[in-house]
Amino acid sequence: MILGVALTNSFGAHPAAWRLPHVNPEAYTDVDVTVEHARTAERGGLQFVFIADRLFLHGDLAESNPLFNMDPIITLSAIAQSTERIGLVGTASTSLFEPYLLARQLKTLDVISSGRVGWNAIPSFEPDAFANFGKEPPARENKYERLHEVMQVVQALWGSWGYEAGKPDQQGMYADPAHVKPVNLYGTQVGARGPLPVPPSEQGQPVIIMPASSGYGLQAAVMYANIIIAMPSSIEEGRAQRQAIRQATAQAGRNPEDIKYLAFAGFTTGDTEREALDTRLALDAHTDIRLPLARLSSYLGLHQQLTQPDKPLTAAQLAAVQAHPGDARSARTVALAHAGWSPRDILAHAIFDPSPSVVGTAEQVADHLQEWFEADAADGFMLNFDDFSTEVGNFVDDVVPVLQARGIFHNTYKGKTLRDHLGVPAQYGFDSRVAGPSV
């Protein structure tokens, strides 16, 4: 299976991670902290680290750190110099960055990292992001029109310094200029002359990652992406979405095996389930429990407030609980209540996290990953951790050996590039097989 770790900030996925006594509260501006998390992930053989982005200040500074990193590409450049094998995936907007700049920065990073870079290509949608560039958000269809143009111009620029240009020859040419050519590619919104002054990397050009979507977004993802990342809430949803993507990929003219489907998953581990829950409770203690308790009551189908958060539900309450039909999280919540967990402990099981999460032992975490993987609900996972300072290491030291012993995760890197790690095909320039909108 493929495993990437989301290092969106220097603290963790839980908004209170920065308050923990063992955490450096200034880690947001300390790139060495993020570098160390990446080195730990590399020690465990994880295929890549991932840094998401939003182009505006996101978060309530009175309560927590900014949710997103200061700048993904610059941060990944620092990580590249301190690691050797692990892939480096960063987010950059197709809506607000010009394709020549994107192509140059991403391919430069790919060259200096010896072919380990991936680009999470996303269109921006938030008014705050457009405001920072002095623009108004476009209509949805125009957003994807620009995305298609940017993707095609960027890939054309990546391929503009051809392999045939050769290596520098001190007795002859540095590069054959006949094979370093302008692209002269222009659409209605973006364009570039080229060529790009960056030769091929060890993997040719960066891997492309995109989020799962529908409609215009799905059409774009199956045309360009090597990796599609999703947030399914159940095995059934993951399996259905993965199959829909594979079918759409074939319709776009590509081999469905060329795209890997990854699902988000979150974890907090401990030697026992109780220990893991206590770790999560130490974080939850910094947040207001009243709103989650009210939401929990609704998920249990109760029409009353839960006034005793530290005691299991009464027999009368258990007789009244019922799961919402078709809601996997509601069903899990009801099961935890019947198992005798208190409301506070049910919340500590991360039932309201955006993606399925396990708070438990290394074996329980491995069970979750193996169940999804063997059910064809995912080709791999984007890992989220509450507290990066402890949980990345816990996963590497405790969960990875279990997965390796079960034969579902590799024991060592087999290649050097991100394409090697992911098992996606070589590509240089635009994929001529693709059928879809063109510039």
N, C-alpha and C positions, 0 to 999 in steps of 0.2 A: 504494500500500500504506500501511497504518497502521503507524507506528513510535512506540512508547513506550519510555522508558528507566527501568529500575528503580534508584532511588536509595535502597535500603533502609538504607544507612548512609552515612557521609561518606567512606568509604575505597574500597570496591570489593567485588566478589564473592569475590576471593581472600583467604583468612584472613591472609595475610602482607602485604597491601597497606599496612597502617599502618606497617610497618617500612622502607619504601622511603625513601632519603635525601631525596628531593624532596617528601615528604609531611609535612604538619603532624600529628604524632601526637596532638594535642589536638583534631583536627577533629571528633571525636564530639560535642563540646559547642559547636562553632563553627558557627552556622547560616549565617554568611556563606559558608562553603565549599559547603554544599549549594545555597544560592542561586546561587552562581556556576556550579555544574554545570548547574542548571536554565536559566540564562541562555544558556549555551553550547548546550544542547539546543534552545532556542528559536531561536537564531541559525541552526540547521540546519533549522528547520521541523518538528522532531519534534512529533507531535500531543499528547503528554502526558508528564509525569513521574509515576512511581508510587512510593509509599512503602508497603511492606508493614509488618506489625506482628505482634508476639506480646506478650501481656499478662503477661510475666514476663521476668526477666533471662536471656537466651539466649546462651551462649558461655562459653568457658573464659578468664577474664580473665588468667590467667597466660600465655596464648599469643596471645590476640587481643582485639580490641575487641568490645563487645557487637554481636551480629549485626544487631539492629534499632534503628531510630531512637528517640530519647527519647519523642517523641509525634508521630504523623503530622499530625494536624489543626493543631496549633500550628505545626509546621514549614511546612506548606503555606500557612498564613496569612502567614508571613514571605515565602515565595516569591511569593505573590500580589501583594504590594506592590512587588516588584522585577522583575516580568515583565508582559507585556501580552497575549500571545496563547496561550502554551502551556497545555495542559490540566493540571489538578492532581488526581491520583487518590490517595486515601488509604484505608487499611484501617481498618475499625471493626467490632467483633464484635456479631453479633445475639444472642449468648448471654449477654453480660455487661453490655451497655449498655441502658438503658431507651429506648424508641422516641421519647419526647418530646425527650429530650436529644439523641439522634442526629439527629432531624429538625431541631431548632433549630440545632445546630452546623454541620451540613452545608449547610443552606440559607443560613445566615448567610454562610458562606464562599463559597457560590455567588454571593450578591448582591455581596459586596465584591470578588470577582474578576471581576465582569461576566459571569457564566455560564460559568465554566471548570472546574467541579468535577465529579469522579466519585467515587462511593463503591464501594470494593471490599468488598462485603458478605459476610462469612464467619461461619459458626458456629464457636465455639471448641471444642476437643476435649482440650486438654492439662490434666492434673490440676493442674500448677503455676499455670496461669492461673486456674482456678476457686478454688484455694487463696488467691490474692491478693484474691479477693472474698468469702472466707469461705464458699465453696460446694463441693459435690461435683459432678463431671461427670454430666450426665444420660444416660439411655439414648439410643442413636442416634436412634430414632424421635422421642423427645421433643425432641431437639436441633433437628430439622427442623420439628417442630410449632411451636416457639417462633419459628424463623426465619420461617415463613409469617406468623405473627401480627405480628411486628415489621415485616416488609416492608410489609404492608398498612396497618398503623397509621401508619408513617412516611410512606408515599405519600399517605395520606388527609390527614395533617397538612400535608404540602407543598402540597396543593391547597386547604387550608381558607381561605386568603386569596385569593379569586377575582380573576381579571382584571377582572371586572365592578365590583369595588370602586373602580376608577378611580385617577387620579392626584390628589395633593393640590391642592385648589382653595382659594386663600386667601380667596376671596369666598364659599365654600360649605363643603363637607365635606372633611376630610382624606382620608377613605375612606368609602365607603358601607357602613355596618355590616351591611346586609342581605346583603352578599356576603362577609363575614368571619364564618364560622360554626363552631360547635363540630362535632366529628366524632362524639363519643360512641361510640367504637368500642372494644369490649372482647372479649377472647378468654379462654381458660382460663389464660393465663400473663401476658399483658401487655394494656395498654389505655391510652387517653388520652381526655380530654374535648376539648381544643383550645378555640379555634383556635390556630394557631401565629402569633405576632406578627411574621411575616416575609413581606413581599410577594413576588411572583414575581421571579425573576432574569431576566437577558436571555435565558436558555435555558429559563426556566420553573422547572425543578427539576434537581437533579444527575442525571447519567448514572449508571446502575447497572452495576457490573462484578462478575462472580462467577467462581470457579474452575470448570474442567471437572470433572465427577464422573460418577457413575453412580447409578442407583436414586433415592433421595430427593433427592440432590444435583442430579442432572440435571433432575428434575421442577421443582425450585425455580429453577434457573438459566434454563430456557427460559420460565418464567412471568414473571420479573422483569428479567433482565439485558439490557443493550444490548451488552455486550462479555463474551465468555467466554474466559478465559485458560487455556491448557493446556500440558502439557509432553510432547508426542509425541516419540518417539525417532527417527522416520523419516518420510519423505514418505507412505508407505503408511498409517502409523498416524494421521498428521495428517489425511489425506484422509478416512479412514474415520470418525474422530471428528467432523470438521466435518460430514460428511454425516448422521451420526446425530443431531447437535444440530439440524440444519436440519429433519430429519423430526420430531423431538420438538417443535420450536417450532411447526410447523404443527398438530400434534395438540393443542397447548395453546391454539390459537386465534389465534396470531400469525403474521405474515408472516415467513418465514425470512430475508428480506432485512433485517429489523429488528435482527438479531443479527450481530455481527462476531466471528469466531473468530481469536484471536491465539495464536501459539506462542512459547514462550521460546527465545531463541538467545543464545549468548555469543560474545564476540569479543576477540581481541588482535591488533592490526595492526602492520605494519611495512612499510618500503619493499621488503623482500624477505621471503620466508618464513623464511629463516634469522634475519633481524633480529627478526621477530615471535617466533620460538621462543626466541631469547636473552632477549627481554623476559620471556617466561613463565618461563624457567629462573631468572631473577634472583629471581622470586617463589618458585618451587619450592625454591630453595636454602635457604629458611628453614623447610622442612618435612622431616620424616623420610621418606626414600624407601623404606624397607624394606617397609612394608605395601603401598604402590602397586606395587612391583616384584613382590611375591608375587601380587597381584591380576592384574597384567599377564600373568604366566606362565599363570594360569588362563584368562584371556581368549584367549590364544594356543593353548590346548589342550595346553600342555606339562606334563609331569610332572617338572619339574626347576626348580631355582632359577636365576634370571638373575643370575649373579655378575659379569658385566662390563657394567655399565649404559651405558658410554660407547662401546661397540663394537657394530657391527651384528651381528645373529644369524649364527651359523655356518651353513654349508650344511646340516649335519646337523639343526640346530634348525629351519631353514626348511622342510626336508623333512617335519618332524613337526608343524608348526603346522596348526591347522584351526579354522575359525570355528564358534561355536555356532549351530546352525540357528535361523533366525528372529530372531537378535540383531544388529541393525544396528551397534551399537557394536563387537561382537566382529568382525564382518566388516571394519569400518573398521580396527580394530587389526591384523588379519592383513594387510590391504593395505599399511599403513604399514611393517610388518616386511618384506614382500617388496620394498618400494620402497627398502630399505637404511637406514632410520632406526635409530638406536641405541635401546635401551630408554628411556633418559632423554629422548631427543627424542620418542619415541612418547608418553610421558607428558605431555610439554610440548605436544602437540597437543590437550590437554584432553579426552582420550578418556573420562575418568571424571567429567567435569562433569555436573551433573544434567540438562542439556539439551544438544542438539547445539551444538557450539562450533567456531569456525574460528580457528585461529591462523595468520595469513598476511597476504597483501597486501590492499589495498582491493578489488582486482578479485576475489580469491578470496571475500572477504566478500560482495560484491555478487552473485557467482555463486550462493552459497548462498541468499541471500534471494530472488533471482529464480527459481531452480529451484523452491523451495517455493511461491512465490506463483503462478507460472504453472501449477503442477501442481494448483492448488486445494487445497493442503494447509494454507493459512492465508490469511486476509485481511490479515494484518499480523503484527508481531512485538513481543514484549517483550524489549528488549535488556538484556543483562547484560554488564558489563565488569569485568575483573580489577582495574583501577586507574582509578577515576573521574578522578583528577587529570590523566591524560594521554589515556585512551582515549575519553572522551566527545568531547573536541576532535578527536582523530584521526578518529573516525567522521564527525563533522560536516564536517571539512575534506577528508577523503579519500574516504570511502565515499558520502556523500550526493551529491556531484557525479556520481559514476558512475551511481548509481541514477536521477538526474534525466536524465542524458544518454541512458539506456536507456528513458526514458519511463515508469518505473514508480513514481516518487515525485514529489510535487508540487514546484513551484518556489517557491511562496509560500503562505501561509495565504489561503484564499479567504473565510473568515468570521472571526467573533470568538469564538464559543462552542465549547465542547468538542463539542456536538452537530454544529455545522458541520464541525469537523475530522474527526469520525468518520463523518459521513454517516448518522447514526441519526435517526429521526423525533422530532418534537416530542411531548412528553407532559407533562401536568399533572394531578397526582393519580394515582389508581390506574387502571391500564389495564383498561377495562371489557371488552375482548375476551378476557381471560385466562379459561381454564377450569381450575379446580383448587380446592384447599382454600381455604376462606374463613373469616374471623373471625366 
